[in-house]
């Protein structure tokens, strides 16, 4: 079992600079204190063959990069978890952030000279999945369906490219989807692919047995966005009794954003893995992946040397549960929030990413017991902030007037959000169950 560093265990260890008469406190060591943190929070990316620039599997690895590690964790830039942990919803399924105690352990270890400690205190090494394999295979087995993009060759130098082929899935029967994973090729695709969108194209005319998510107020919702991928994201696992519907003859329309990396990447292919519910099993609810544009009409107007704020609004057409929040901006993006304004006028901040880092597009997945349950008529308020000043270290040129565009030197402002629409009776039941749990917790 992995050791978890607690504030109690570290209370005396952090007493650096105690007066000369005080008892000598034991050092914070790599073996006892730091290695477990690196295993839990860092090594998923920081290991040979993964996406991070250096490995942190061994003491020698960590000691070599100790000063950088301390600087990055103290600034909460690493691990990539850039949400305000004091605002809005605070429990997430995929929280990779460090606690205050873990940050203190790392910075104290570096300040003390990176002591190694006793190797007998080291936790057992983690057996990591094959980076070239399907990451969800350990949970679901091999994908039931694999769809590949048409090959694309990216030149060594030049402007970014957007590859948009349409590919047949070969699906011959109706199936409900429980999980999706996007897998750029390894290792070259991981270097040259900025993001991937997959759109599900299928004929839903005449389908009358869909869950309530398919129809509201007489308007059928299109299949639309199937899956979005960017660095820092693997895929989507849908909540219990929810998913996406694929129909016979379905096609995938790809959008793969490539950028030059100094060498030709020939015939690159991105793969889409799909896991189905068992045949004949249809979840009650349909989950829709939406791109909420925070700049109305795709308009951004960011003057040179200025900071700007933009907003947009969306009214829930039916009761629903918000599954996640994933801001998407580029180099000048600084922060994004989502609030709920309920039909009775009550206003609630759901999430605030106050330290946006454009190289990471983190999908913040709400824990089941706190995922927002929003009644019909709730207004979602999305707000984005951009910083086009010289004070922004990511800004390539604060003299430029910046507008909306696909290139990373242009700007965007939108949020990827999975919305699971619910029948009114199920919504009422979930709200009542949550209130009962809260009341029990307050007793």
Secondary structure as UniProt FT lines:
FT   HELIX           7..10
FT   TURN            11..14
FT   TURN            16..17
FT   TURN            20..21
FT   HELIX           30..34
FT   HELIX           35..41
FT   TURN            42..45
FT   TURN            48..49
FT   HELIX           59..64
FT   HELIX           66..74
FT   TURN            75..76
FT   TURN            85..86
FT   TURN            93..94
FT   HELIX           100..111
FT   TURN            112..113
FT   HELIX           119..121
FT   TURN            131..132
FT   TURN            135..136
FT   HELIX           137..140
FT   STRAND          145..148
FT   STRAND          152..154
FT   STRAND          161..163
FT   STRAND          166..168
FT   STRAND          175..183
FT   TURN            186..187
FT   HELIX           188..192
FT   STRAND          193..201
FT   TURN            205..206
FT   HELIX           212..214
FT   STRAND          215..216
FT   TURN            217..218
FT   STRAND          219..220
FT   STRAND          225..230
FT   TURN            231..232
FT   STRAND          235..237
FT   TURN            240..241
FT   STRAND          242..246
FT   TURN            248..249
FT   STRAND          251..258
FT   STRAND          265..268
FT   STRAND          271..276
FT   TURN            279..280
FT   STRAND          285..293
FT   HELIX           296..298
FT   STRAND          301..302
FT   TURN            304..305
FT   STRAND          307..315
FT   STRAND          320..322
FT   STRAND          324..328
FT   TURN            331..332
FT   STRAND          333..341
FT   TURN            343..344
FT   STRAND          347..353
FT   TURN            358..359
FT   STRAND          364..366
FT   TURN            368..370
FT   STRAND          373..374
FT   TURN            376..377
FT   STRAND          379..387
FT   TURN            390..391
FT   TURN            393..394
FT   TURN            398..399
FT   STRAND          402..404
FT   TURN            408..409
FT   STRAND          414..421
FT   HELIX           424..442
//
